[in-house]
Amino acid sequence: MRALHTFLPTLRRYKIMAQFHFNNDDLEYVVDDYYDAADFYDDPFGDVETPRSNNFESLDSDLEDDFETSKPKTDTSALEVKNGKDIQGIPWERLNFTRDKYRETRLKQYKNYENLSRSRDDLQKVPDLPKDCLEVEKGQTFYDFQFNTRLVKSTIVHFQVQTFGHISEEFGFWPCQHDLQTSDTIYLLHNSISQEFQVNSVINVLVAFVVFLAQLRNLLCATSKHDVYLMQNYSAMHWSSLLRRGKEVLNVAKPIVPSLKRPGLLAQSLNRVQISTMVVKENLMVAGGFQGELVCKYLNQPGVAFCTKLTTDENAITNAVDVYHNPSGSMRAVTANNDAQVRIFDAENFGCLNRFSYDWSVNNTSVSPDGKLLAILGDSTECLIAEAQSGKVVGNLKGHLDYSFASAWHPDGRILATGNQDTTCRLWDIRNLSQSLSVLKGNMGAIRALKFTSDGRFLAMAEPADFVHIFNTESGYVKCQEIDLFGEIAGISFSPDTEALFVGVADRTYGSLLEFNRRHYNRYMYSIF
């Protein structure tokens, strides 16, 4: 079995990927002589901590000069950026084009994926788009760049194939397990919809599948301003921004045996899980897999507490997971799956308390701050509001033009943000769902991730690649900071205290974890008293 990413150089040479989205081909040729090859080696099966410099053992954050000389050269600090270095360490001075020119090219060539295909001309004809989109004031700075590391790298799941001309059952293709010819027509099952493709080459088939299943981008979670968890291949990694050190906390390539076993608990051992989504709250890590798996681990305990396959459906992806407290204070875990079901689990004994069925695959679900309402989004232009206790639909949100994959509740519980493949985020007042309050527009792609800060002052909105937008909610969402980078975005997360924002970049060359710190304009004033 070979990981699909081993084929990516071939995919790029054939330029097949360009028909779906634009890649960083032109940024790669200087890598071998600019950085040590060891810095880019990924071992998804290793048990040891990520390689690091021993100088970090006694790191004093106040000794900035010492830090600059001891950190790996692939990493980038705020001081280096102040002195002119790119935040991702891209050596623009050694390339044949400027950063601005490369950005212009990517904006022109990027192809946003849509399930309900519409031309841009069609979109312009829709009455409420773009006239309802807020005109925002860009150029604000709410979070300052702090650090970029490649000691840990966010990755989006790698799929497995048996040979270059053979598709395995893991891909969900039908028919499978035969040598594809260039005249073949195959049917790709995704979100309960059969998509027909003419096979121009086996590469074309592989690319089509990658695009369909790269829609899930919740693979990063910060539990404090110093602690963030992310997926790196088959490893769930912990990164300490204080020590600048990464450590594996869970390896899902190996057999996973649940430690919690009791009569009636539908636990089962798993192996080689391809993680599609994850969340970490109150010392509990919950992750979902592309074959309908659910993995629950307490970070302060060895092993995995609970794991199982939620469904035996062949189209069973666990699209989203969340952890929340119900109105009585009990901790619950919720899952959203391609089998059109939402499941509620007791987060202490992992018994399944409820399951709710809907008319389409559920791509995302999030729970209101009071634990009473569920936002349910999926393979529909409409989004639902349901009672968390019963699953009963109590509201219907209409306005999006394609399928939705992201949602977030404002901490006050009155505003819900939904992200869609129509390249917009809509804001809804839960007290009046007849129409959205505002529409926020991305630059080039679907809205794949949404996060509010715990104080409700900022909303972060991530596109599939290159752009993270931060809106000041107190300005009515019209003041915006735009983080401009290069690469697929695997996830975004604010720290619970709002002091840090982390962005995971999944890219073969420049895959990394970016850290931004909240700007406090009155810091100097306080320091002189």
C-alpha positions as CSV (number, residue, x, y, z in Angstrom):
1,M,0.0,0.0,0.0
2,R,1.4,3.4,-1.0
3,A,0.1,6.7,0.3
4,L,-1.5,8.9,-2.3
5,H,0.8,11.8,-1.6
6,T,3.7,9.8,-3.2
7,F,1.9,10.3,-6.5
8,L,1.5,14.0,-6.1
9,P,4.7,14.9,-8.0
10,T,3.3,13.0,-11.0
11,L,0.0,14.7,-10.6
12,R,1.6,18.1,-10.7
13,R,3.8,17.2,-13.7
14,Y,0.6,16.4,-15.7
15,K,-1.0,19.6,-14.4
16,I,-4.2,17.6,-13.8
17,M,-4.7,19.3,-10.5
18,A,-4.9,22.7,-12.1
19,Q,-8.4,22.0,-13.3
20,F,-9.6,21.9,-9.7
21,H,-7.3,24.2,-7.8
22,F,-3.9,25.9,-8.2
23,N,-0.8,24.4,-6.7
24,N,2.5,25.8,-5.4
25,D,4.6,24.1,-8.2
26,D,6.7,27.2,-8.9
27,L,7.7,27.6,-5.2
28,E,9.4,24.2,-5.0
29,Y,12.5,24.2,-7.0
30,V,14.6,26.2,-4.6
31,V,13.8,24.0,-1.6
32,D,16.5,21.4,-1.9
33,D,19.3,23.9,-1.7
34,Y,17.6,26.3,0.6
35,Y,16.7,24.0,3.4
36,D,18.0,20.7,4.8
37,A,16.1,17.8,3.4
38,A,15.7,16.4,7.0
39,D,13.5,19.3,7.9
40,F,10.9,18.0,5.4
41,Y,10.9,14.4,6.4
42,D,7.6,13.0,7.6
43,D,7.4,9.8,9.5
44,P,3.7,9.1,10.2
45,F,4.5,5.9,12.1
46,G,7.2,7.2,14.4
47,D,6.8,7.0,18.2
48,V,9.4,9.6,19.0
49,E,8.9,13.3,19.4
50,T,9.3,15.6,16.4
51,P,13.0,16.4,15.9
52,R,14.0,19.6,17.5
53,S,17.0,21.5,18.7
54,N,18.2,20.8,22.2
55,N,18.5,24.5,22.7
56,F,14.8,24.7,23.3
57,E,15.1,22.8,26.6
58,S,15.8,26.0,28.4
59,L,14.2,28.6,26.1
60,D,13.8,32.0,27.7
61,S,11.3,34.0,25.6
62,D,13.0,37.2,26.7
63,L,16.3,36.3,25.2
64,E,15.3,37.1,21.6
65,D,18.8,37.0,20.2
66,D,19.5,33.5,21.7
67,F,16.2,32.3,20.3
68,E,17.0,33.5,16.8
69,T,20.4,31.6,16.7
70,S,19.0,28.4,18.1
71,K,15.7,27.9,16.2
72,P,15.6,25.7,13.1
73,K,16.2,27.7,9.9
74,T,12.9,26.5,8.4
75,D,11.0,28.3,11.2
76,T,10.2,32.0,11.0
77,S,9.9,34.4,13.9
78,A,8.2,37.8,14.3
79,L,11.6,39.5,14.4
80,E,12.7,37.9,11.1
81,V,9.4,39.1,9.5
82,K,10.0,42.6,10.8
83,N,13.4,42.4,9.1
84,G,11.8,41.4,5.8
85,K,11.5,37.6,5.8
86,D,8.3,36.0,4.4
87,I,6.1,34.6,7.2
88,Q,6.2,31.2,5.6
89,G,9.9,31.4,4.8
90,I,9.3,31.5,1.0
91,P,12.5,33.0,-0.6
92,W,10.9,35.3,-3.0
93,E,14.2,37.0,-3.7
94,R,15.4,33.8,-5.3
95,L,12.4,33.3,-7.5
96,N,11.7,34.6,-11.0
97,F,8.5,36.4,-9.9
98,T,7.4,38.5,-7.1
99,R,4.9,37.6,-4.3
100,D,2.4,40.0,-5.8
101,K,2.7,38.4,-9.2
102,Y,2.3,34.9,-7.8
103,R,-0.8,36.0,-5.9
104,E,-2.3,37.5,-9.0
105,T,-1.7,34.2,-10.9
106,R,-3.3,32.1,-8.1
107,L,-6.4,34.3,-7.9
108,K,-6.8,33.9,-11.7
109,Q,-6.2,30.1,-11.8
110,Y,-7.9,28.9,-8.6
111,K,-11.0,26.9,-9.3
112,N,-13.5,26.7,-6.5
113,Y,-15.2,23.4,-6.1
114,E,-19.0,23.4,-6.1
115,N,-21.5,20.5,-5.9
116,L,-24.2,22.6,-7.6
117,S,-22.2,24.0,-10.4
118,R,-22.8,27.5,-11.5
119,S,-20.9,29.8,-13.7
120,R,-19.7,33.1,-12.3
121,D,-22.1,34.8,-14.7
122,D,-24.9,32.8,-13.1
123,L,-23.8,33.9,-9.7
124,Q,-23.9,37.5,-10.7
125,K,-27.5,37.2,-11.8
126,V,-28.6,35.9,-8.4
127,P,-30.4,38.8,-6.7
128,D,-29.0,38.5,-3.3
129,L,-25.4,37.9,-4.4
130,P,-23.3,40.0,-4.3
131,K,-25.5,43.0,-3.5
132,D,-26.1,41.7,0.1
133,C,-22.4,41.1,0.7
134,L,-20.9,43.5,3.2
135,E,-18.4,46.0,2.0
136,V,-15.6,45.5,4.4
137,E,-12.6,47.6,5.4
138,K,-9.6,45.4,4.9
139,G,-6.1,46.2,6.1
140,Q,-6.9,46.0,9.9
141,T,-4.6,44.2,12.3
142,F,-6.2,42.4,15.2
143,Y,-3.7,39.6,15.4
144,D,0.0,40.0,14.8
145,F,2.2,37.3,13.3
146,Q,4.2,35.6,16.0
147,F,5.8,32.4,14.7
148,N,5.7,29.8,11.9
149,T,7.1,26.3,12.4
150,R,7.6,23.3,10.2
151,L,8.6,21.0,13.0
152,V,5.0,20.1,13.0
153,K,3.0,20.2,9.7
154,S,-0.7,20.1,9.3
155,T,-1.8,17.6,6.7
156,I,-5.1,16.7,5.1
157,V,-5.8,13.0,5.0
158,H,-3.8,10.8,2.6
159,F,-5.7,8.1,0.9
160,Q,-4.4,4.6,0.0
161,V,-4.1,3.0,-3.4
162,Q,-2.8,-0.5,-4.2
163,T,-1.0,0.2,-7.4
164,F,-0.9,3.1,-9.9
165,G,-3.5,1.5,-12.1
166,H,-5.6,0.0,-9.5
167,I,-8.3,1.6,-7.2
168,S,-8.9,0.1,-3.8
169,E,-12.2,-0.2,-2.0
170,E,-11.2,2.6,0.4
171,F,-11.7,5.1,-2.4
172,G,-15.5,4.6,-2.6
173,F,-15.3,4.3,-6.4
174,W,-17.8,2.0,-8.1
175,P,-16.9,-0.2,-9.8
176,C,-13.6,-0.8,-8.1
177,Q,-10.8,-3.4,-8.1
178,H,-10.2,-3.5,-11.8
179,D,-7.5,-2.0,-14.1
180,L,-9.0,1.2,-15.4
181,Q,-8.7,1.9,-19.1
182,T,-8.8,5.4,-20.7
183,S,-12.2,4.6,-22.2
184,D,-13.8,3.6,-18.9
185,T,-16.6,5.6,-17.2
186,I,-16.6,5.4,-13.4
187,Y,-19.0,6.5,-10.8
188,L,-17.8,8.3,-7.7
189,L,-20.0,8.0,-4.7
190,H,-19.9,11.1,-2.6
191,N,-22.4,12.4,-0.1
192,S,-25.0,9.9,-1.4
193,I,-24.7,11.2,-4.9
194,S,-23.3,9.2,-7.8
195,Q,-21.0,11.4,-9.9
196,E,-20.0,10.2,-13.4
197,F,-16.5,10.6,-14.7
198,Q,-14.9,9.7,-18.0
199,V,-11.5,8.2,-17.4
200,N,-8.8,10.1,-19.3
201,S,-6.1,8.6,-17.2
202,V,-5.8,6.9,-13.8
203,I,-4.3,10.1,-12.5
204,N,-7.5,12.0,-13.5
205,V,-9.5,9.5,-11.4
206,L,-7.3,10.0,-8.3
207,V,-7.4,13.8,-8.6
208,A,-11.2,13.8,-8.8
209,F,-11.4,11.8,-5.6
210,V,-8.9,14.0,-3.8
211,V,-11.0,17.1,-4.6
212,F,-14.2,15.6,-3.4
213,L,-12.8,14.6,0.0
214,A,-10.6,17.5,0.7
215,Q,-13.7,19.5,1.8
216,L,-13.3,18.9,5.5
217,R,-10.9,21.3,7.2
218,N,-11.3,20.9,11.0
219,L,-8.0,19.3,11.8
220,L,-6.6,21.7,14.4
221,C,-7.6,22.8,17.9
222,A,-6.0,25.1,20.4
223,T,-6.6,24.4,24.1
224,S,-4.6,27.3,25.4
225,K,-2.3,30.0,23.9
226,H,0.6,27.6,24.4
227,D,-1.0,24.3,23.4
228,V,-2.4,23.3,20.0
229,Y,-3.3,19.9,18.6
230,L,-3.2,19.0,14.9
231,M,-3.2,16.1,12.5
232,Q,0.1,15.2,10.8
233,N,-0.4,12.2,8.6
234,Y,-1.5,9.4,10.9
235,S,-0.4,11.2,14.1
236,A,-2.3,13.5,16.3
237,M,0.4,16.0,17.4
238,H,0.7,18.4,20.4
239,W,2.6,21.6,19.7
240,S,3.8,23.7,22.6
241,S,4.3,27.3,21.4
242,L,6.1,28.0,24.6
243,L,8.8,25.3,24.3
244,R,8.6,25.2,20.5
245,R,8.3,21.5,20.7
246,G,6.0,18.9,19.1
247,K,5.0,15.5,20.4
248,E,2.8,12.7,19.2
249,V,-0.2,12.0,21.4
250,L,-2.0,9.5,19.3
251,N,-1.0,7.3,16.4
252,V,-4.0,6.0,14.4
253,A,-2.0,4.0,11.9
254,K,-1.5,1.3,14.5
255,P,-4.2,-0.9,15.9
256,I,-6.4,1.1,18.3
257,V,-7.9,-0.9,21.2
258,P,-10.5,0.8,23.4
259,S,-9.7,0.6,27.1
260,L,-13.3,1.2,28.2
261,K,-15.4,-1.9,27.8
262,R,-18.8,-2.7,29.4
263,P,-21.9,-4.6,28.3
264,G,-24.0,-2.7,25.8
265,L,-21.1,-0.4,24.8
266,L,-20.5,-0.7,21.1
267,A,-16.8,-0.4,21.2
268,Q,-14.5,-2.1,18.7
269,S,-10.9,-2.1,17.8
270,L,-9.8,0.0,14.8
271,N,-6.7,0.1,12.5
272,R,-5.2,2.6,10.2
273,V,-7.8,5.3,10.7
274,Q,-7.8,8.2,8.2
275,I,-8.8,11.2,10.4
276,S,-11.3,13.5,8.8
277,T,-12.1,15.8,11.7
278,M,-11.1,16.4,15.3
279,V,-11.8,18.5,18.4
280,V,-10.1,18.8,21.8
281,K,-12.0,20.2,24.8
282,E,-11.6,19.7,28.5
283,N,-8.8,17.1,28.1
284,L,-10.9,15.0,25.7
285,M,-9.8,14.5,22.1
286,V,-12.6,13.3,19.8
287,A,-11.7,12.4,16.2
288,G,-13.7,11.1,13.3
289,G,-12.6,9.0,10.3
290,F,-13.3,8.5,6.6
291,Q,-14.8,5.1,7.2
292,G,-17.3,6.3,9.8
293,E,-14.9,5.8,12.8
294,L,-15.1,7.6,16.1
295,V,-12.0,7.8,18.4
296,C,-12.1,9.3,21.9
297,K,-9.0,9.8,24.0
298,Y,-8.4,11.5,27.4
299,L,-5.2,13.4,27.0
300,N,-4.2,12.7,30.6
301,Q,-4.6,9.0,30.3
302,P,-2.7,6.4,28.2
303,G,-4.4,4.7,25.3
304,V,-7.8,5.3,23.8
305,A,-10.9,5.3,26.0
306,F,-13.4,4.5,23.3
307,C,-13.4,3.8,19.6
308,T,-15.9,2.3,17.2
309,K,-17.4,2.5,13.7
310,L,-20.6,4.5,13.8
311,T,-22.1,2.9,10.7
312,T,-21.4,0.2,8.2
313,D,-22.7,2.3,5.3
314,E,-20.1,2.3,2.5
315,N,-20.5,6.1,2.3
316,A,-19.9,6.7,6.0
317,I,-17.5,9.6,6.5
318,T,-17.6,11.2,9.9
319,N,-17.7,14.8,8.7
320,A,-17.7,16.7,12.0
321,V,-17.4,16.2,15.8
322,D,-18.0,18.5,18.7
323,V,-17.9,18.4,22.5
324,Y,-20.4,20.5,24.5
325,H,-22.3,20.7,27.8
326,N,-26.1,20.1,27.8
327,P,-28.3,22.5,29.9
328,S,-27.8,20.3,33.0
329,G,-24.0,20.5,32.7
330,S,-23.3,17.0,31.5
331,M,-20.6,16.7,28.8
332,R,-21.7,15.4,25.4
333,A,-20.1,14.5,22.1
334,V,-21.9,15.0,18.8
335,T,-21.1,13.5,15.4
336,A,-22.3,14.3,11.9
337,N,-22.0,11.7,9.2
338,N,-22.6,11.1,5.5
339,D,-25.3,8.6,6.4
340,A,-27.5,11.6,7.1
341,Q,-27.4,11.0,10.9
342,V,-26.4,13.1,13.9
343,R,-25.5,11.1,17.0
344,I,-25.2,12.3,20.6
345,F,-22.9,10.5,23.0
346,D,-22.4,10.7,26.7
347,A,-18.8,12.0,26.9
348,E,-18.1,10.1,30.1
349,N,-19.2,6.5,29.4
350,F,-19.6,7.0,25.6
351,G,-23.0,5.5,25.4
352,C,-25.0,6.6,22.4
353,L,-27.9,8.7,23.8
354,N,-29.7,9.8,20.6
355,R,-29.5,9.6,16.9
356,F,-31.4,12.0,14.6
357,S,-31.9,11.3,10.9
358,Y,-32.2,14.0,8.2
359,D,-32.9,14.1,4.4
360,W,-29.3,14.6,3.3
361,S,-25.7,13.9,4.3
362,V,-24.7,16.0,7.3
363,N,-21.4,17.8,6.8
364,N,-21.3,19.9,9.9
365,T,-23.1,20.4,13.2
366,S,-22.5,22.8,16.1
367,V,-24.2,23.3,19.4
368,S,-25.4,26.6,20.8
369,P,-23.6,27.9,23.9
370,D,-26.5,27.0,26.1
371,G,-26.6,23.4,24.7
372,K,-30.2,23.6,23.6
373,L,-29.9,24.0,19.8
374,L,-28.1,22.2,17.0
375,A,-27.1,23.9,13.7
376,I,-27.2,21.2,11.0
377,L,-25.6,21.8,7.7
378,G,-25.0,19.4,4.8
379,D,-25.8,18.5,1.2
380,S,-28.5,21.1,0.8
381,T,-28.7,24.8,0.1
382,E,-30.7,25.1,3.3
383,C,-29.4,24.8,6.9
384,L,-31.5,23.6,9.8
385,I,-31.8,24.6,13.5
386,A,-32.9,21.6,15.7
387,E,-33.5,21.0,19.3
388,A,-30.4,19.3,20.8
389,Q,-32.5,17.1,23.0
390,S,-34.9,15.7,20.4
391,G,-33.5,16.5,17.0
392,K,-36.7,18.2,16.1
393,V,-36.3,20.9,13.4
394,V,-37.4,24.3,14.7
395,G,-35.9,26.6,12.0
396,N,-34.9,26.6,8.4
397,L,-32.2,28.9,7.0
398,K,-32.5,29.8,3.3
399,G,-30.1,31.8,1.2
400,H,-27.0,29.8,0.4
401,L,-26.5,28.6,-3.1
402,D,-24.6,25.4,-2.6
403,Y,-23.7,22.8,0.1
404,S,-22.5,24.0,3.5
405,F,-19.5,22.7,5.5
406,A,-18.9,25.1,8.4
407,S,-20.8,26.8,11.3
408,A,-20.1,28.7,14.5
409,W,-22.2,30.2,17.2
410,H,-21.4,33.6,18.7
411,P,-20.9,33.2,22.5
412,D,-24.1,35.2,23.2
413,G,-26.1,32.4,21.4
414,R,-28.0,34.9,19.3
415,I,-25.8,34.9,16.1
416,L,-25.1,31.8,14.0
417,A,-22.5,31.9,11.2
418,T,-22.7,29.4,8.3
419,G,-20.0,28.7,5.7
420,N,-20.9,27.5,2.2
421,Q,-19.3,26.4,-1.1
422,D,-20.9,29.5,-2.7
423,T,-17.9,31.3,-1.2
424,T,-19.9,33.1,1.4
425,C,-20.5,33.1,5.1
426,R,-24.0,34.1,6.2
427,L,-24.9,35.5,9.6
428,W,-28.2,34.7,11.1
429,D,-30.1,36.1,14.1
430,I,-31.5,33.1,15.8
431,R,-34.6,35.2,16.9
432,N,-35.5,35.9,13.3
433,L,-34.5,33.2,10.8
434,S,-36.5,34.6,7.8
435,Q,-33.4,35.9,6.2
436,S,-29.7,36.3,7.0
437,L,-28.5,39.5,8.7
438,S,-25.3,39.8,6.6
439,V,-23.3,38.0,4.0
440,L,-19.5,37.9,4.2
441,K,-17.6,37.1,1.0
442,G,-14.4,35.1,0.5
443,N,-11.7,35.9,-2.1
444,M,-11.6,32.8,-4.2
445,G,-13.0,29.7,-2.5
446,A,-15.6,28.0,-0.3
447,I,-15.9,28.9,3.4
448,R,-14.5,25.7,5.0
449,A,-14.0,26.8,8.7
450,L,-15.5,29.4,11.0
451,K,-14.5,30.3,14.6
452,F,-15.6,33.0,17.1
453,T,-13.4,34.1,19.9
454,S,-14.7,33.2,23.3
455,D,-15.4,36.9,24.0
456,G,-17.3,37.2,20.8
457,R,-15.3,40.1,19.5
458,F,-13.8,38.4,16.4
459,L,-14.9,35.9,13.8
460,A,-12.3,34.0,11.8
461,M,-13.3,32.6,8.4
462,A,-11.0,30.3,6.4
463,E,-11.2,29.5,2.7
464,P,-9.8,26.2,1.4
465,A,-6.5,27.8,0.6
466,D,-4.5,31.0,1.0
467,F,-6.9,33.2,3.0
468,V,-8.1,33.6,6.5
469,H,-10.3,36.6,7.3
470,I,-10.8,38.0,10.8
471,F,-13.8,40.2,11.3
472,N,-14.4,42.6,14.2
473,T,-17.9,41.8,15.3
474,E,-18.2,45.1,17.3
475,S,-17.8,47.0,14.0
476,G,-20.7,45.1,12.5
477,Y,-18.3,42.8,10.7
478,V,-17.1,45.6,8.4
479,K,-13.6,45.9,9.7
480,C,-11.5,43.0,8.6
481,Q,-7.9,41.6,8.8
482,E,-6.9,39.4,5.9
483,I,-4.1,36.8,6.5
484,D,-2.6,36.1,3.1
485,L,-0.6,32.9,2.7
486,F,0.1,30.1,0.2
487,G,-1.2,26.6,0.7
488,E,-4.2,24.5,1.7
489,I,-5.7,25.4,5.1
490,A,-6.2,22.4,7.3
491,G,-7.8,24.2,10.2
492,I,-8.0,27.4,12.3
493,S,-8.4,27.8,16.0
494,F,-8.4,30.6,18.6
495,S,-7.1,29.9,22.0
496,P,-9.8,29.9,24.7
497,D,-8.4,33.1,26.2
498,T,-8.6,34.8,22.7
499,E,-4.8,35.7,22.9
500,A,-3.7,33.4,20.1
501,L,-4.9,32.3,16.6
502,F,-3.4,29.2,15.0
503,V,-3.6,28.4,11.3
504,G,-2.6,25.0,9.9
505,V,-1.2,25.0,6.4
506,A,-1.1,21.7,4.5
507,D,1.4,21.9,1.7
508,R,4.1,19.5,0.4
509,T,6.8,22.1,0.6
510,Y,5.5,24.8,3.0
511,G,3.3,22.8,5.3
512,S,3.4,24.4,8.7
513,L,1.7,25.8,11.8
514,L,1.3,29.6,12.0
515,E,0.8,31.4,15.2
516,F,-0.7,34.9,15.6
517,N,-1.0,36.9,18.9
518,R,-3.8,39.3,19.7
519,R,-2.8,42.9,19.4
520,H,-3.4,45.1,22.5
521,Y,-3.2,48.8,21.7
522,N,-2.9,49.9,25.3
523,R,-0.1,47.6,26.3
524,Y,2.6,50.3,26.2
525,M,0.4,52.7,28.2
526,Y,0.0,50.2,31.0
527,S,3.6,49.3,31.0
528,I,4.7,52.8,32.0
529,F,2.6,52.9,35.2
